[in-house]
Amino acid sequence: MNSNDLKAGPELYQKVRGGLIARGTTLSAWCREYGYNPTNARSALVGGWNGPKGRALRQRLAKEAGVLSQSDTASLA
């Protein structure tokens, strides 16, 4: 999956949660560590928060969870 194919929805939410758990954290813990509201993070992942900040958070979460491949993360910079 590349950053251009990153579509918000329940499937992305589940993939990000699973990726974070596989890395030894949870979505809520990640949000606390980086200063995000977990409700906003969930909204960004499922598509309820689709503005520029929501899209940026969605991409950051996908990168941190390993949902985006290594080559795709370069396009986020």
Steps between C-alpha positions, in 0.01 A plus 500: 500500500636841417412838644282584199289187559454573871122493531336575831258244635453224754751278320777761531411550867537126566828479305651792690386363837644159415826651379543704815424199720756298306752774583418473870266796547135592458330779311413676826854468635647627172264798510596583860870476414471737203237736640197402290146443619414131440149595385649727233737225391214255459298761308795562268542127434132430428450816294304724734784752519609551141655846496872562452585428865289184503664372181847578640422312821359207300822478297719529809308225678518274195875558479555436872286184489685362196196516272697700242804338342845651551512647147160664548606686814753705300211661312354623831792734569 
